[in-house]
Amino acid sequence: MGNLRSKTIRDIGKARTDIPPSHPGPQRKTPFGAQSFELTVMQKKLPSSIFNHLKEVMQGRAKLKLEHADAIAEAMSQWAIEQGATHFCHWFQPMTGLTAEKQEAFADWNKEGKLIEKFKGKHLLRGEPDASSLPAGGLRSTDAARGYTAWDATSLPFLWEMGGMRVLCIPSIFYSWTGKALDMKIPLLRSEAKLGQAALRLLNLFEFDAKAVYTTLGCEQEYFLIDRAFYHQRPDLVLTGRTLFGAAAAKGQDLQDHYFGAIQERVAAFIAEFEDRAWTLGIPLKARHKEVAPGQYEVAPLFERSSAAIDHNILLMELMCQVATRHRLACLLHEKPFARLNGSGKHCNWSLSTDRGHNLLDPATYTEKNHHVFYLLLAAIIDAVYRHAPLLRAAIATAGNDHRLGGHEAPPAIISVYLGQVLEKVLTGIEQDRAHASRAGKDLDLGVPAIPELTLDDSDRNRTSPFAFTGSKFEFRAVGSSQNCAQPVTVLNAIVADSLNRMIDAIERGVGRKKTLKNAAEEVLRKILKESRAVRFTGDGYSSAWQKEAKKRKLPNITKAVYAMDVYAHNAAVQVFEGVLSKEELLSRVEIMKERYCSLMRVEANLFEELFYSQVLPAAFEYQNDIARSLKNLSELKIAPPKQQMALLHKLSAQIERALERVELLKKQRGRALSYALSAQAEHFCDEVGPAQQSARKEVDELEKLMDDRLWPLPKYREMLAIL
């Protein structure tokens, strides 16, 4: 008895003994990054002069000399072919938020007309994929198909395994025939350069020893796992990444027993394999644990240079999804795959470092002579967030993130800065020109005999803050789990560079008026801290009181993604992005973001209607008929119709009718949205279609609760989330 769903549950139950054998974990005999064209390989394969030059290029201190291209290409292809690769591709990050590639064989004709394995410098340096169907946001006309890729020598080429073959992937940028940025990597690299120059201005002013400054990043990646058989029975998960309907399970995350719990054998086997693969690709994973919601997990890496960290995060997401398939699992990266449960984010831990290895956001880096640098840098970051909070909100504006932000699982859409009680008091003291003693470094006695006294941290963490200082870095917690981090990091780099440059200009003007550097710096520091004080908040970001307080402070609260996107087109954004993105390129981003938003919302509405009419409604009618036949049989036996059974039939019939009414309203609103131009269409999808779909979902979820379990066609929450 039962449907496909119940058969799947039985099959999964039988297969639970068929767990993949425990994986031994990363093979430490295999060198870290063995499948990347890293420094030790380069040194073996290249002449010393070319190798030394390439190292400088990778560190951003030189441009690649074209005369070296053939030698580098030959060394790279030899290494890849020795590892079993037959093809190469330029691996790039278009504005889809995903990656793209065009694979080509290591093949060319020699002088005798014989086909040989060959990879020339020109193939390494530049590619020309057909760009006609990738998002351009008006940067090129419909008939213009040319798009170019160029090797980003700051990122390491790597070997990607799939379907039993290996491909040499060359991290690349992507641009139009006219030189406009069509990807997320170009603005990221430009913003890195701009921020590095601004930070060096500050360091040079205070004679801090450094020749280069770059940002570092660690992306904590949250995700869900479900059995793959269930995944394929949920078209909404397959096509949209989230469940468009589904009643809450009797037990969700209520008992808080999933968080940091023991990892089950089947999941452990999956994690061990993708960590092993990540090790060979040079992805420096550090931590893994269960997250709050059932079926939810997190993986976190060590910090590395931001451009490399972003490449590695995208690669990791692809890797996790690929490995999950081998373990009969589906890895869900959507921000909110399951309603009424915690969603998933990607906490971006961001800091600045020098070429000498100094973390500029770590107070321990500084001496009494140069401690002003720490506070000035901190003030510039706070000022940047205060002045450009709408830009940071725009950087995380996606349809998926709208389901997550503001709930008791993710920071609110109000962008604020958390510094911790101690540092907050220090900055207040600076504003008021008085000192404050920190308690950091003191001992904390837990009163347990076996536990030694531990060093006391300077502050607690604040998980409700979208932008929190955590001792040596800022944690941008509002980024969505499926996002490419390049966009929020680019915005962060650009706004901090802008604030730093304005601050340094003011200090230099003060010195020009015959003030000492120390006095000029302290005066500017106090002024900036006072002006930006409104954005500093140490309390509970989830509370309704903060919503009211933020309004008093005149902090923007852009709750919906659509109303954040236009910020990129404002004059303030154009000024901040000077040297990173032109006005034309910024406007293209707005158009692409809105097009993507509308497309996702349209797909969801279309699929909701299709699933309702093709699966939910027939099952509901069948159950309604079953009850009606049962009551008719009682009537024929001259048994008086039982009151509660008749009431159940009426309740079910009324619920079906309500669901039908709501789905018809959704259909009407969706049709109306499609009649508008892009901006109005995006707003209508946000304000009318989204709420109509949510209203329809509520009725369908109520219907699920009434239905005969054997007839309900879609895997339920309790099944998908409890199987692992």
Secondary structure as GFF3:
##gff-version 3
##sequence-region A 1 724
A	DSSP	alpha_helix	4	15	.	.	.	ID=ss1
A	DSSP	alpha_helix	39	45	.	.	.	ID=ss2
A	DSSP	alpha_helix	48	58	.	.	.	ID=ss3
A	DSSP	three_ten_helix	66	68	.	.	.	ID=ss4
A	DSSP	alpha_helix	69	82	.	.	.	ID=ss5
A	DSSP	beta_strand	85	91	.	.	.	ID=ss6
A	DSSP	beta_strand	103	105	.	.	.	ID=ss7
A	DSSP	beta_strand	108	109	.	.	.	ID=ss8
A	DSSP	beta_strand	115	116	.	.	.	ID=ss9
A	DSSP	alpha_helix	121	125	.	.	.	ID=ss10
A	DSSP	beta_strand	126	127	.	.	.	ID=ss11
A	DSSP	beta_strand	147	151	.	.	.	ID=ss12
A	DSSP	beta_strand	158	162	.	.	.	ID=ss13
A	DSSP	beta_strand	165	176	.	.	.	ID=ss14
A	DSSP	alpha_helix	185	205	.	.	.	ID=ss15
A	DSSP	beta_strand	213	227	.	.	.	ID=ss16
A	DSSP	alpha_helix	228	232	.	.	.	ID=ss17
A	DSSP	alpha_helix	235	240	.	.	.	ID=ss18
A	DSSP	alpha_helix	265	281	.	.	.	ID=ss19
A	DSSP	beta_strand	285	290	.	.	.	ID=ss20
A	DSSP	beta_strand	296	301	.	.	.	ID=ss21
A	DSSP	beta_strand	304	305	.	.	.	ID=ss22
A	DSSP	alpha_helix	306	326	.	.	.	ID=ss23
A	DSSP	beta_strand	329	332	.	.	.	ID=ss24
A	DSSP	beta_strand	346	354	.	.	.	ID=ss25
A	DSSP	three_ten_helix	363	365	.	.	.	ID=ss26
A	DSSP	alpha_helix	371	395	.	.	.	ID=ss27
A	DSSP	alpha_helix	399	402	.	.	.	ID=ss28
A	DSSP	beta_strand	417	418	.	.	.	ID=ss29
A	DSSP	alpha_helix	421	431	.	.	.	ID=ss30
A	DSSP	beta_strand	443	444	.	.	.	ID=ss31
A	DSSP	beta_strand	454	455	.	.	.	ID=ss32
A	DSSP	beta_strand	467	469	.	.	.	ID=ss33
A	DSSP	beta_strand	474	476	.	.	.	ID=ss34
A	DSSP	alpha_helix	486	512	.	.	.	ID=ss35
A	DSSP	alpha_helix	517	531	.	.	.	ID=ss36
A	DSSP	three_ten_helix	533	535	.	.	.	ID=ss37
A	DSSP	alpha_helix	544	552	.	.	.	ID=ss38
A	DSSP	alpha_helix	562	565	.	.	.	ID=ss39
A	DSSP	three_ten_helix	566	569	.	.	.	ID=ss40
A	DSSP	alpha_helix	571	576	.	.	.	ID=ss41
A	DSSP	alpha_helix	583	611	.	.	.	ID=ss42
A	DSSP	pi_helix	612	616	.	.	.	ID=ss43
A	DSSP	alpha_helix	617	636	.	.	.	ID=ss44
A	DSSP	alpha_helix	643	673	.	.	.	ID=ss45
A	DSSP	alpha_helix	678	684	.	.	.	ID=ss46
A	DSSP	pi_helix	685	689	.	.	.	ID=ss47
A	DSSP	alpha_helix	690	706	.	.	.	ID=ss48
A	DSSP	alpha_helix	717	722	.	.	.	ID=ss49
###
